[in-house]
């Protein structure tokens, strides 16, 4: 995920994934809330990418198909 502003619907999705309470529309007006949600979304995507890469790597290693 590139560093930039995320669309509002992705910020709302991150808000829900973090199980945040309160009024999203009021909170999103604060720049620190937007930065927090964007940072969380980037971190979540990086974790997911690493998890997928590790899963694929473990399958290759289990099959004995790897070059080290």
N, C-alpha and C positions, 0 to 999 in steps of 0.2 A: 504494500500500500504506500503510495507516494505521500510525501509530506505536503499537505495542503489541506484545505478545508473540506470536510466531509459534508455530503448533502444531509439535509435535515432528517430524512427518513432513516439514514444510517445512524445518526446520532440518537434518534429515538429507539432504534433497535438495540444499540449499546446500552442505553439507559435501562431498557427492560432486561437485558442480559445481566446487568449488574444489580438488578432487583432494587433499583433506587425508588424511593417514595417521594411524594410531593408532586407539585405541578410542573410538568416538563416544560410547558410553554413559558412559564415565568422564569424557571431556572435557566433556560437556554439563552436568555438575554444577557447573562453574565459571561464575560469572556473566559473566566477561569473554569467555568463548568464546561464550556465548549472545548477548551484545551484538555481538560481531564478526560472527557469522553473520546476525543480524537486520539489521545495517547493510549487509552485503554484499548481502543479498536485496533491501533497499530500493533500493540503488544500481543493482543489476542491472535491477530493474523500471523505474526511471526511465530508464535507458539504452535499454531496449527500447521504452518509450513514445515517447521522442524519435526513435528510429530509424524507428518506424512513421509518426510525424507527418511527418518529413522526407521519407520515401519517398512518402507521399501528396501532399505539397506539390510535390515534383519532377515527379510525374506531371501534376498540374494545370498547372504552369508549362510543361511540354513541350507540353501540349495548347492552351496559350494561354488557359486558363480560370482567370484569377486577377484579384483586385482589389487593386491597390496604390495 
